[in-house]
């Protein structure tokens, strides 16, 4: 029963503090780090916690609950799976489904490409939204006030050439809204290029994003519009099922 009690205490801590490291959890619970790591892993497995790129644990979708306009991740993944598989077959590249979570994106599902040189799946990972194609597509849907609230101290520095100036990023989001897709040129990971579009429900509310992820060596810039067209067609077909 002690492990159940500690797990419940961790849930309450995550809800109250919004971020926990393994060391913090161990100290607050008075347990070994290995025990805290195991408990946090269990919460992550059941959707009560997610782990971002800096290995900090944050409240997961099961703890946050669906907000207005959100689609439950499990249902969205089930609906989108056939569409992801079809897109993967058409282009032979890795495809991902993701949802916005704060100023990050959570990779919910994906289908890995068939080429020998391919990008592996990122399912379960949480990455900064402003460095990913799907994340940028989703951020482009937000009102200006919501965008400012997500980045009260400006944009964090990414691993690649991502924009770190918020006014410049807002201008990029305007371009994304106009053309209907976003691009990540090695902003989240070196050697990887991605193209993403937003998914909408029947009320035209954004519920997630889909992205094609390609080794940069196989994605010259003239190929980007081709991938964007394939993504838009997939999003249009999927919208009828959401």
C-alpha positions as CSV (number, residue, x, y, z in Angstrom):
1,X,0.0,0.0,0.0
2,X,3.0,2.3,0.6
3,X,3.8,2.4,-3.2
4,X,0.1,3.3,-4.0
5,X,0.3,6.1,-1.4
6,X,3.5,7.4,-2.9
7,X,2.1,7.3,-6.4
8,X,-1.0,9.3,-5.3
9,X,1.3,11.8,-3.6
10,X,3.3,12.2,-6.8
11,X,0.1,12.8,-8.7
12,X,-0.8,15.6,-6.3
13,X,2.7,17.0,-6.4
14,X,2.6,17.1,-10.3
15,X,-0.7,18.8,-10.2
16,X,0.4,21.4,-7.7
17,X,3.9,22.1,-8.9
18,X,3.6,21.3,-12.7
19,X,7.2,20.0,-12.9
20,X,9.3,17.5,-11.1
21,X,12.7,16.0,-11.5
22,X,13.5,12.5,-10.1
23,X,15.7,14.0,-7.4
24,X,12.8,16.4,-6.3
25,X,10.3,13.5,-6.2
26,X,12.7,11.4,-4.2
27,X,13.3,14.2,-1.7
28,X,9.6,15.0,-1.3
29,X,8.6,11.4,-0.8
30,X,11.6,10.5,1.3
31,X,12.5,7.5,-0.9
32,X,15.5,6.5,-3.0
33,X,15.9,8.0,-6.4
34,X,15.5,4.6,-8.0
35,X,12.1,4.3,-6.3
36,X,11.0,7.8,-7.4
37,X,12.2,7.0,-11.0
38,X,10.1,3.8,-11.0
39,X,7.0,5.6,-9.7
40,X,7.3,8.4,-12.2
41,X,7.8,5.9,-15.0
42,X,4.6,4.2,-13.9
43,X,2.7,7.5,-14.0
44,X,4.1,8.2,-17.4
45,X,3.0,4.8,-18.7
46,X,-0.5,5.5,-17.6
47,X,-0.7,9.0,-19.0
48,X,-0.5,10.9,-15.6
49,X,2.9,12.3,-16.4
50,X,5.0,13.2,-19.5
51,X,8.8,13.8,-19.7
52,X,10.1,16.7,-21.7
53,X,13.4,17.0,-23.5
54,X,15.2,18.2,-20.4
55,X,14.0,15.0,-18.5
56,X,11.6,17.0,-16.3
57,X,8.3,15.3,-15.5
58,X,5.1,17.3,-16.1
59,X,1.4,16.6,-15.8
60,X,0.2,14.2,-18.5
61,X,-3.1,14.1,-20.4
62,X,-4.8,11.8,-17.9
63,X,-4.1,14.3,-15.1
64,X,-4.9,17.4,-17.1
65,X,-8.1,16.1,-18.7
66,X,-9.3,17.3,-22.1
67,X,-9.7,21.0,-22.5
68,X,-12.3,22.7,-24.7
69,X,-11.6,21.8,-28.3
70,X,-9.2,18.9,-27.4
71,X,-9.7,15.4,-28.7
72,X,-8.7,12.5,-26.3
73,X,-5.3,11.3,-27.5
74,X,-6.2,7.7,-27.5
75,X,-9.3,8.3,-29.7
76,X,-7.4,10.6,-32.0
77,X,-4.6,8.0,-32.5
78,X,-7.2,5.3,-33.3
79,X,-9.0,7.5,-35.8
80,X,-5.8,8.7,-37.5
81,X,-3.9,5.4,-37.6
82,X,-5.3,4.3,-41.0
83,X,-4.5,7.7,-42.4
84,X,-1.0,7.7,-41.1
85,X,-0.4,4.2,-42.6
86,X,-1.8,5.3,-46.0
87,X,0.5,8.4,-46.0
88,X,3.5,6.3,-45.0
89,X,2.8,3.9,-47.9
90,X,2.4,6.8,-50.3
91,X,5.6,8.6,-49.5
92,X,7.8,5.9,-47.8
93,X,8.8,8.3,-45.0
94,X,8.2,8.4,-41.2
95,X,5.0,10.1,-40.2
96,X,4.0,11.3,-36.8
97,X,0.8,12.4,-35.0
98,X,1.3,15.0,-32.3
99,X,-0.8,17.2,-29.9
100,X,0.0,20.5,-28.3
101,X,0.7,20.4,-24.6
102,X,1.6,23.8,-23.2
103,X,4.5,25.1,-25.2
104,X,5.6,21.5,-26.2
105,X,4.2,18.8,-28.5
106,X,3.6,15.3,-27.4
107,X,4.2,12.6,-30.1
108,X,1.1,10.4,-29.8
109,X,1.5,7.9,-32.7
110,X,3.6,7.3,-35.8
111,X,4.6,4.9,-38.6
112,X,8.2,4.5,-39.4
113,X,9.5,4.9,-43.0
114,X,10.6,2.0,-45.1
115,X,13.9,3.4,-46.4
116,X,17.2,2.1,-45.0
117,X,18.1,5.6,-44.1
118,X,15.1,6.8,-42.1
119,X,14.0,8.7,-39.1
120,X,13.0,6.6,-36.1
121,X,9.7,7.0,-34.2
122,X,9.4,9.7,-31.5
123,X,6.2,8.3,-30.0
124,X,5.9,9.3,-26.3
125,X,8.4,12.1,-26.5
126,X,7.7,15.7,-25.6
127,X,9.6,18.3,-27.6
128,X,9.5,22.2,-27.7
129,X,6.7,23.1,-30.0
130,X,8.5,26.0,-31.6
131,X,11.3,23.7,-32.9
132,X,9.0,21.1,-34.6
133,X,6.9,21.4,-37.8
134,X,3.7,20.1,-36.2
135,X,4.2,22.2,-33.1
136,X,4.7,25.4,-35.2
137,X,1.6,24.5,-37.3
138,X,-0.4,24.2,-34.0
139,X,1.0,27.4,-32.5
140,X,0.1,29.3,-35.7
141,X,-3.6,28.5,-34.8
142,X,-3.4,30.3,-31.4
143,X,-4.6,33.9,-30.7
144,X,-1.7,36.3,-30.0
145,X,-2.6,36.5,-26.3
146,X,-2.4,32.7,-25.8
147,X,1.0,32.6,-27.6
148,X,2.4,35.3,-25.3
149,X,1.1,33.4,-22.3
150,X,3.0,30.3,-23.5
151,X,6.3,32.2,-23.8
152,X,6.3,34.9,-21.0
153,X,10.1,34.9,-21.1
154,X,10.6,34.6,-24.8
155,X,11.5,31.5,-26.8
156,X,14.0,29.0,-25.3
157,X,17.1,28.2,-27.3
158,X,16.8,25.0,-29.3
159,X,19.5,22.6,-30.6
160,X,19.4,23.9,-34.2
161,X,18.7,27.2,-36.0
162,X,15.3,27.8,-34.5
163,X,14.1,31.3,-34.1
164,X,14.5,32.6,-30.5
165,X,13.0,36.1,-31.0
166,X,9.3,36.1,-30.2
167,X,8.3,38.9,-32.7
168,X,10.2,37.1,-35.5
169,X,8.5,33.9,-34.5
170,X,5.1,35.5,-34.7
171,X,6.0,36.6,-38.3
172,X,7.0,33.1,-39.1
173,X,3.6,31.8,-37.8
174,X,1.8,34.4,-40.0
175,X,3.6,32.8,-43.0
176,X,2.6,29.3,-41.8
177,X,-1.0,30.3,-41.6
178,X,-0.9,31.8,-45.0
179,X,0.7,28.8,-46.8
180,X,-1.0,26.1,-44.7
181,X,2.0,24.1,-43.5
182,X,5.1,24.5,-41.3
183,X,8.7,23.3,-41.8
184,X,11.4,22.3,-39.4
185,X,14.8,22.5,-41.1
186,X,17.1,20.7,-38.5
187,X,15.6,22.8,-35.7
188,X,14.8,20.0,-33.3
189,X,17.5,17.6,-34.4
190,X,20.5,17.9,-36.8
191,X,20.2,16.0,-40.0
192,X,16.4,15.9,-39.9
193,X,13.8,17.9,-41.9
194,X,10.1,17.8,-41.2
195,X,6.9,19.2,-42.7
196,X,3.7,19.5,-40.7
197,X,0.1,20.5,-41.0
198,X,-2.8,21.0,-38.5
199,X,-5.7,18.6,-38.0
200,X,-9.1,20.1,-37.4
201,X,-12.4,18.7,-36.0
202,X,-15.8,19.3,-37.7
203,X,-16.0,22.6,-35.8
204,X,-12.7,23.7,-37.4
205,X,-10.9,23.6,-34.1
206,X,-7.3,22.3,-34.1
207,X,-7.0,18.9,-32.4
208,X,-3.5,17.9,-33.4
209,X,-1.0,17.9,-36.2
210,X,0.6,15.4,-38.6
211,X,4.2,15.6,-39.9
212,X,6.4,13.9,-42.3
213,X,10.0,13.5,-41.0
214,X,12.8,12.9,-43.5
215,X,16.6,12.8,-43.3
216,X,17.8,16.2,-44.6
217,X,20.0,14.4,-47.1
218,X,16.8,13.1,-48.9
219,X,14.8,16.3,-48.6
220,X,16.0,19.1,-50.8
221,X,13.8,22.2,-50.4
222,X,12.0,21.7,-53.7
223,X,10.5,18.5,-52.2
224,X,8.9,20.4,-49.3
225,X,5.8,21.5,-51.2
226,X,5.3,17.9,-52.5
227,X,5.3,16.6,-48.9
228,X,3.0,19.5,-47.8
229,X,0.5,18.6,-50.5
230,X,0.4,14.9,-49.3
231,X,-0.1,16.0,-45.7
232,X,-2.9,18.4,-46.6
233,X,-4.7,15.7,-48.5
234,X,-4.3,13.4,-45.6
235,X,-5.6,16.0,-43.1
236,X,-8.6,16.6,-45.4
237,X,-9.5,12.9,-45.5
238,X,-8.9,12.5,-41.8
239,X,-11.2,15.5,-40.9
240,X,-14.2,13.5,-42.1
241,X,-13.4,10.8,-39.5
242,X,-12.6,13.1,-36.5
